[in-house]
Amino acid sequence: MKLRPFAMVLLAAGLWCGPAAMRASPPPQAPGSVSTESADRDTTQKIRKAIIGDKTLSTYAHNVKIFAHDGKVTLRGPVRSEDEKRTVNDMAAAIVGADNVTNELTVQSPK
């Protein structure tokens, strides 16, 4: 049987890597990384919508980072006051529950 060079490389790669390497499975996610799961995307969207909908919050609060993974949410970034920090945390907690929110927001005073 005569194989073309490209076909030989593909065949050799498949044999060398084994069947496990040939399967298309996503790599496991590290804690704190963004999940691609539909439920986590929905959670992030709901929290973002609640935050953006509150016009009393600063631009800083509107732009906090929201990381959702397996039903847990982490909030990161600066806000203008302790009240904003508490408000954003409460909005997330209303959606996923207080025990599922990790608040890493920092208060940055106005310049």
C-alpha positions as CSV (number, residue, x, y, z in Angstrom):
1,M,0.0,0.0,0.0
2,K,1.4,3.4,-1.1
3,L,0.6,6.3,1.2
4,R,1.2,10.0,0.5
5,P,3.6,11.8,2.9
6,F,0.8,13.8,4.4
7,A,-1.3,10.8,5.1
8,M,1.6,9.0,6.7
9,V,2.1,12.0,9.1
10,L,-1.5,11.9,10.1
11,L,-1.5,8.2,10.5
12,A,1.7,8.4,12.6
13,A,0.3,11.2,14.7
14,G,-2.8,9.2,15.4
15,L,-0.8,6.1,16.4
16,W,1.7,8.1,18.5
17,C,-0.9,10.1,20.4
18,G,-3.3,7.3,20.9
19,P,-7.1,7.3,20.8
20,A,-7.5,9.5,23.9
21,A,-5.7,12.4,22.2
22,M,-7.8,12.1,19.1
23,R,-11.1,12.7,21.1
24,A,-12.3,16.3,21.1
25,S,-13.0,17.0,24.7
26,P,-12.6,20.4,26.3
27,P,-9.9,20.9,28.9
28,P,-11.0,21.1,32.5
29,Q,-11.6,24.7,33.7
30,A,-9.4,26.3,36.4
31,P,-11.2,27.9,39.3
32,G,-12.0,31.6,38.6
33,S,-12.0,31.1,34.9
34,V,-15.0,31.8,32.7
35,S,-17.3,28.9,32.1
36,T,-18.8,28.2,28.7
37,E,-21.8,26.4,30.3
38,S,-25.1,27.8,29.3
39,A,-26.3,28.2,32.9
40,D,-23.2,30.1,33.9
41,R,-23.7,32.5,30.9
42,D,-27.3,33.0,31.9
43,T,-26.3,33.8,35.4
44,T,-23.7,36.3,34.3
45,Q,-26.2,38.0,32.0
46,K,-28.8,38.2,34.8
47,I,-26.3,39.8,37.2
48,R,-25.0,42.2,34.6
49,K,-28.5,43.3,33.6
50,A,-29.4,44.0,37.2
51,I,-26.2,46.0,37.8
52,I,-26.6,48.0,34.5
53,G,-30.3,48.6,35.3
54,D,-29.4,50.4,38.5
55,K,-28.6,54.0,37.3
56,T,-27.6,55.1,40.8
57,L,-24.4,53.0,40.5
58,S,-21.2,54.5,39.1
59,T,-19.6,53.6,35.8
60,Y,-17.0,51.7,37.9
61,A,-19.8,49.5,39.4
62,H,-21.4,49.0,36.0
63,N,-18.1,47.6,34.7
64,V,-17.2,45.1,37.4
65,K,-16.0,41.7,36.2
66,I,-18.4,38.8,36.8
67,F,-17.1,35.3,36.7
68,A,-19.6,32.4,36.9
69,H,-18.5,28.8,37.2
70,D,-20.6,25.9,38.4
71,G,-23.2,28.2,40.0
72,K,-20.6,30.1,41.9
73,V,-20.0,33.8,41.1
74,T,-16.9,35.9,41.7
75,L,-17.1,39.7,41.5
76,R,-13.9,41.6,40.8
77,G,-12.9,45.2,40.1
78,P,-13.2,48.7,41.6
79,V,-16.3,50.4,42.8
80,R,-16.7,53.9,44.2
81,S,-17.9,53.2,47.7
82,E,-18.7,50.5,50.3
83,D,-22.4,51.1,49.5
84,E,-21.8,50.2,45.9
85,K,-19.7,47.2,46.9
86,R,-22.6,46.0,49.1
87,T,-25.3,46.8,46.4
88,V,-23.5,44.8,43.7
89,N,-22.9,41.9,46.1
90,D,-26.6,41.9,47.0
91,M,-27.7,41.9,43.4
92,A,-25.5,38.9,42.7
93,A,-26.7,37.2,45.9
94,A,-30.3,37.7,44.9
95,I,-29.7,35.7,41.8
96,V,-27.4,32.9,42.9
97,G,-27.7,33.0,46.7
98,A,-25.4,34.7,49.3
99,D,-23.3,31.5,49.8
100,N,-22.4,31.4,46.1
101,V,-20.9,34.9,45.8
102,T,-17.2,35.7,46.4
103,N,-16.9,39.4,46.6
104,E,-13.4,40.6,45.5
105,L,-14.5,44.2,44.8
106,T,-12.3,47.0,45.9
107,V,-13.3,50.5,46.8
108,Q,-11.5,53.2,44.8
109,S,-12.0,56.7,45.9
110,P,-12.7,59.5,43.4
111,K,-9.7,61.3,42.1
